[in-house]
Amino acid sequence: MDRRNFLSVAGTAAAGTMLTPAEVVAAPGAPATPPPIAPFAFEEATVADLTRRMRAGTLTSRALTAAYLARIAAIDAAGPRLRSVIEVNPDALAIAAERDRERRAGTIRGPLHGIPVLVKDNLDTADRMQTTAGSLALVGKPALRDATVVTKLRDAGAVLLGKTNLSEWANFRSTRSTSGWSGRGGQTRHPYVTDRNPCGSSSGTGTAISANLAVLGIGTETDGSIICPSSICGLVGLKPTVGLVSRAGIIPISATQDTAGPMTRTVADAALLLQVIRGSDPRDPVTANATGQVDDYLAALRPQALEGARIGVARNMAGFHPAVDAAFDRAVDVLRAAGATVIDPCNVPTVGKYDADELTVLLYEFKDGLNAYLASRGDSVMYRTLDELIAYNTANAVTEMPWFAQELFEQAQAKGALTDAAYTEALARCRTLSRTEGLDALFRDHRLDAVVAPSNGPSWPIDWVNGDRYSGGNSSVAAVAGYPSLTVPMAFVSELPLGLSFIGTAYTEAQLLGLGYAFEQKTKARRAPRLLRTIA
């Protein structure tokens, strides 16, 4: 379901410092244009650009990492105070220097050798950083073991630059939450207009990568948490098929919907990052089918990929904002002009019919999965169950619940085991409606390569009193099905980015990346943010 419907349905059933409203909203009469910020030498840099320079010897990983750390200090911790990075890695410069030594010695670990990467603060890192999901309850000792995605990044030579802020507990704590806020990290701001919301739950990754605080970012999604912040922050975001990327070592919501995925400034970087993090993992049995899937996502990136493709236009997944609809119409014209066969309309027949069942599934799976995750952390966490976290939040309401409560925590705690008929029947209906009678039927009947829809409406002002004022989005059908979706920058409403979603069936990431790349090359819709205070 989109976030507005999700909250409606749910309602019926520096670290640790919170920004004040005066810090979030520009003062009356304040200029919309921010004070000048020093030009950044690596603005909009790609992995290919930077790797080429490191190979040529004109750039070192240490110099690159130092530049990103300085930019984080200048505009994230100070200046506009984006609050997108919840913690920098104290070992980042040392890691980068080691990657430089390895390069000089002729050892290249992989395609990300020396490239700084930020990961969301719900991925375990067995280093000197915390893993907290933004909650003060988990601050203490570092995780005992890297998440599998983190291990893959390290093996590929990446420099783990730090961790990004997020909507606390990946936005699964309250029915009235404000995206991008966490008790530990405060409020992440939108990179284009800083009194606006960056969406979530991968808010910090969205803002940080868009604002050029790192080359690449990792987000996670249950329903919308990669697609929404990527779209709203002007990024490429890919939610992979559930089972393509391991969830081991990631603080969970849903065993049937959770996945990690790339958040980048270009489709090529998203393809490269997916190539690094995908694959089977015995720690996550759902990834068994990942072996044998497409090995080279970069090979799919052809400017002519739209020629002959059959694209369905989901008109029943639009209509939530007139300016978004106009941009969507122009995007469909681009697809048609690029040689695609456009089936318009081509509506997903079951949209929204699974909303209540999805919430039931998530509540059951959250309780089960979180309790298992907390047990896996051993003595590195003080609180071992969801029930104990609820008690912690109640006892520490001043810091953890100053604006919104924990209704979803409480609803999840009231659920039983995954053997309950209420759970198994809801899950079966979700699969039937999103897959069998939804995307599978649509793709079969129209012989589609992808369905397109506007990813989200434009960003809204930050409002802790009322919570998010979400205008609409289209993450849910792919999320509930466990199928892939890709958002690519499409247009702007004033200074606010919009994205176009390409939705597919299981393990069609290569096809979606190819289509998205061709669209990106035709439109070049992304532009770097100007960090405006407000829209005048």
N, C-alpha and C positions, 0 to 999 in steps of 0.2 A: 504494500500500500504506500501511497505517497505520505510524506511526514504529517501533513495536515489531517488526513484521514486516520493515520496511525494513532495520533494523539487523541482524536475524537473517540475512536473505538476503545483505546486503552483507558480513557477516562470513564467510560461507562462500565466497563468490567471492573617579579622575581618570585620563585616557587612559593606557593602557599599564600601569596598576597593578592587580594582581590582589587581590581580597578574600581574606583568610585564612578558614579555616573558622569561626574564632571570630567573625568579622564577619558571617557568613551565618546561623549558627544561634544562637538565643537561648541565653544561659547557663542552666544548670539553676536552676530557681526564679525565673527572670526573669518579670515579669508579662507576660501576653499583650497587655494594653492598652498602646498606646504613650503616650509623653508627649504632652500637649496640643499641637496644632499650630494656629496662628492660623487662624481662619475665612477662607475664600477667597471673595471677592466674586463670582467668576465660576464657582463650582462648578456643574457640569452645564449650563453655558450652551450654547446652540445657535447656529448661524449666523444663524438668523432672529431670535433674541433680540438678539444683538449688533449685527446690521445695523440693526435697528429703532432701537436706542439711538444708533448713530452717525448715522443719518439725522436723528434728533430733536435731535442736538447735545448729548446728555447724556453721551456717551462718545467718546473719541478712540481711534484705533488705537494711538497711541503709549502712552497710558495702559494700554490693554489689553495691549499687548506687554510693557510694563514689569512689569505684574502677573504675567504668565506667567513672565518671566525671574526675578522674585523668588521665585516658587513653585518653579521648577526649582532655584534656589540653596538654598532652605530644606529641601526634602524629597528632592531627587534627588542633589545634590552633597553635602548635609549631612543632618542629621536621620536619617531611616530609610535614607538613601543607596540609593535605588532603582536608580541607575546606568542609567536608561533613555535618557538623552540623552547621546550620546557627544561632542557638540560643539554649543555655541550659536553662532549666527551673529553675528559681531561687528558686522555692519551692520544688525541687526534693527531697532533703534530708529530709525536713520536712514531705513530703508525705510518704517517705520510713519509717521514724520513726513511723508514725501513723500506717502504715501497720504492723510494728513489734508489736506495742502495741495491735493492734487488734488480731494478732496471739496469743500473750501471754494470751489474754482474751478469747481465744477459738472461735473468730469470723474470718471466712475465707470468703472473699467476692466472690471469684470465682477462676477459674483455673490459673489466672495470678497474684495471690496475691503476691505482693512484687516484681514482675518481671519488670525491667526497659525496656521501649519501646520507640522508636523514631518514630515520625510521620512526614510526608512530610509537608512542609510549604505552603500547599494549603488547609489544614484542619483547620477549625475554632477551636480555644481553648479559652474559656471564662476564662482566667487566666491572668497572667502577661506577657505572651508571645504574640508576634505579629503574624498575619496571612497575608502574603504579596504576595504569589506566586513568591517570589524573587525580587519583584519590589519595588523600593524606593517610588513609588507613594502611596503605601498602608501602609507605616510606619506611625504610629501614635498611635491610641488607639487600645487595644485588641478587638477581636470580642465580640459580645454581648452574644453569646450562643455557646456551644460546638457543633461541628459536631456530628451527631448521632454515627459515628464510635468511636469518642473520648469518648462519654458518655459510650458506651459499654465497652471500655477498662477500664475506671475508675470503672465501676460497677463490672468488673471482677477482680479488685484489682491491676491492673497494675500501675506502677509508670511512669508517663509521664516524661521522661528524658530530652526531648528537641525536637527541630524541625530540619529537614534536608533540606539542600540546594537542589536546583532543577534547571533544565533548565527554565529560567524565563518564566512565564506564561505557564508553562508545555510545552514549546517548540512550542507554537503557536503564535509567534510574527513575526518571520522573516523566509524567505526562505533560508537564508544563515547563520543560527545560528550555534553556537558551543555548543553541549550538555554539560550540567553541569555548564554553566555560568549563573550567574544572577547579576543584578546591585547591589543587596543588599549583596549577599554572595560571589561574586567572582567566581573563577573557581574550581570546585570539581575535584580532581585528581583520577586516577585509583588506586585501592589499591594494585595491584600486581606490576605494573610498572608505576611509578607516572608521567611520561611524556606522558602517554596515556590517552585516553578519557574513562570515565566510562559509556558512553551512557546516555540516558535520556528518559523521563524527570525526572524520580525518581532517579537521579544520586546520590544525597546525601544519600538516603536510601541504595542504592546498595553498595556504598563505605563504609558507616558506619557499616552496619551489616557484610559485608565481613571482615572488619578490626577489628571486635570484639569491637565496640564502644557501643554496646547494645546487648541485647539478641534477640529482635524482632524488625521488622520495618514494617511500613505501607507505601506502594506506591500507586499511582493512575495511571490508564491507560485509554487513548483514543484509541491509536494504537501503541503499542510497549513500552509504558513508564514503565511498570512493567517487561515485558518479556525481553527487550533488556538489561537494566542495571543488571537485575538478572543474565542473561546468561553471559554477559561480565565480571561481577564481581564475578562469581563463586558461585552463590546463587541458591536456590530454589525460584521461583517466581510463584505466581498463580494469573492469571487474571480471576476473577469469571464471571459467567453468569451475564449480565446486568440485574439487578433486584434482585439479591441475597443479595447485600450489599447496604445499603442506601447511597445516594450521598448528603443528606441534610447537608448543612454547608461545602461543598467542593467547592472551586472555580472551575467553570465548563469550559469545552470546548463543550461537546456534550451530549445532553439529551439522545441520542440513543446509544452512545458508552462508555461513562464514567463509570468507576467503581473504587473503592478502592480494595486493595488486599494485601495479606501477602508477605513479602520478608524476608526470613529466611535462616539459614544455613542447615537445615534438612527438609525433607518432613514431619516428625512428628510434628515439630513446626509450619509448614505452616498449617497443618490440624487443630491443636489446635487453632491457631490464627483465621482461618476462622470460626471455630465453635463459637468463641466469637463475631465476628463482623457481622455475617450474620443475616438476619431476616427482617421481615416486619416493615415498618415505615410509619406512616401517613404523615410525612413530605416529603416523596418521594413516590408518588403513584405507580411508576413502580415496587416497591417491594411487591405489593399485593400478587404475586404468590410465594413469598419466604416462606410464611407459609405453612407447610406441607412437605417441602423438607427434605432431609436426615438430621437427627438430630445429628448423631454421626459419624463424619468424621474419627475419630481415629480408629473406628471399621473396616474401610476399609483397614487399613494398615497391609497387610499380605505379608510376604516374598514370598508366592506362588501365588500372585495375577496375575502374567503373564501366569500361566498355563491355557491353553485353551482359552486365550483371542485372539480375532481377531484384528490384528494390520495392518493398511494400511500404506505403505511406499510412501510418496509423493515425488517422484523423481523430479517432476517439481518444487519443492520448495527447491531444493538443487542446486549445481553447481556453487556457487559463490566464492568458494575457494577450491583448491585441498586438502589442509590439513584438511579442515572441511569435505569434502566428504569422505576422508579416515576414519576419526573419526566416521562419520555417518555410514559407512559400518560396522565398528567394533561394533557400538551400536546395529545395526540391528541383527548382529550375536548373541549378548548377549540376545536380546529379543527372538530370535528363540531357543537358547540353554535353556532358562528359561521356555520353553513350550508353547510359543505363536505361533499361526498360523499367519504367516507373508504373507500378500498379497503384492507382490513387482514386478512391480510398482503398485501403487494405487493412481493415480494423481488426485488432486482436479481440475476439468475441467475448473473452471472459474477464476483461480488465475490471478489477475491483471486487469481483465475486468471491475472492479468497481472503479478503482483508481480515475478517474476524477469526477465521481459522489460522491465518498466519500468526496473529497475536497469540493465540492459544499455544501453537507450536513453539514460538519463541519463549514464552513464559516457562513452559516445561523444560525446554532444552537449556535455558539460561541457568536455572537452579541446578540441574544435573551437571552441566559442564563447568560452571564456576566452582562448585564444590570439589569437583575432581581436579581442576587446575590448582586451587588453593592447597589441596593436599599434596600436589606434586612439588610445591615450592618448599615443603619441609619447614625448617626453622628460619627460613629467610622471610617469612611473613608471620605476623602476630595473630591474624584473624584467619580462621581455617574454614569458615562456612558462611553462606549468605546470611544466615540468621545472626551471626556475630557481626557482620558488616552493617546490618540494619541497626543493631544495638549501638555500634560505634557512631554511625551517622546521627542517631538520636542524641547520644551523649555529647556530640561535637557539632551540634546544629549551627552554632555561630559561624564556624568556618566551612562546614560542608553543606549546610542547607540554608544559606541566608536568603536565597531567592526562590528556590523550588525544592520540593520534598523528594520522597522516594516511593511513590505509588507503585511503580513497576517492580521494584525490589520486593515490596510487600505482596503484590499479586503473584509474583513468581514463587515466593516462599510458601504461599498457600497451596501451591500445586503439589501433586503426588509424584509417583514414579513414572518413567517412560513406558511402563506397561499399562498405564491407565487407558481405558477405552477412549476417553475424551481426547487424549493426545494422539493415539494411533489413528483414530477416525479423522481428526482434523488434518493430520499429515497426509493421509490418503486423499482427502478432498483437495488439499493444496496441490498435490502432484497431478491429480486429474485435471483440475481447472487451469493450472499454469502450463502444464505440458500437453497431456493427451488431447484435451479439448481447446487448448490455447495455442501456444506457439507451434507445437508439433503439427497440429491440424492445419494451421495457417500456412506454414512453410511447405507442407505436402501439397495442399490444394492449389497453391499459386506458384509452386516451384521456385521459392524465393532463395536469394542469397543473404538477404538481411531485411529487417524491418527498421524504419527510421521514425524518430519522433523527437520533438524538442526535449532536451535533457531536463531542464528546470526553468522556472521563472526567474526573474532578476532578484538579486539580493535585497534584503529588507533591513531597516535600521535595527541596531541592537536594542533589545528591550527586555531587561531582566524581570520587570514587574509582570508583563503579559506573556513572556516567552516568545517563541518563534512565530513570525507571521509569514509562514511558508505559502507561496502562491501556486505551487503545483510542481510535479515532476513525474518521471517515468522509469524509475529504477525497479519497481516492484515486480513486474511480470518476469523479468530475467532473474531477479533475486529469489523469488519463491520457487521458480523452476530449477534454480542452480545453474543457469545458462549464462554465457558471456554477454557483456555489453561494453561498448566503447563510446566515450564521449570525446568529441573533438570541437575546438573553438569554432563557432558559427557566425557570431555577430556581436554587436553591443547595443544595449539600450542606454542612451546617454553614456556614462562611464562604466557601465556594469556589463560584464561579459555574459554571453549565452553560449550554450553548447548544443550540438546535434548528436543524438545517440544512435548508434548502429547496434542492433540487437540480433543475436544469432541463436543457434541451437548448440547442443553440447560439443565442446572441443572445436569450435569454428573460429578460434581466435585469429588464426592466420588470415582467414578470409576477411574478417572484420578489420583487422589492421591494414590489409591491402586497400579496402574500400575507404577507410578513414584517411589513409595516406594520400590517396588520389584526391579526395575532397580537400584535404589540407593544402595540397599543392595548388589546387585551383583557386582557393579562397585566401590563404595566408591571413586568416582572421585574427590570430593572436597578435596582441601588442603588449609591450611591457607596462606594468602598472606605474602610475605617477604618484601614488601614495597621497591622494587628495584627502583633505580632512572631512569634507562633506560635499554633497552636490548642491551648488548654489542655486 
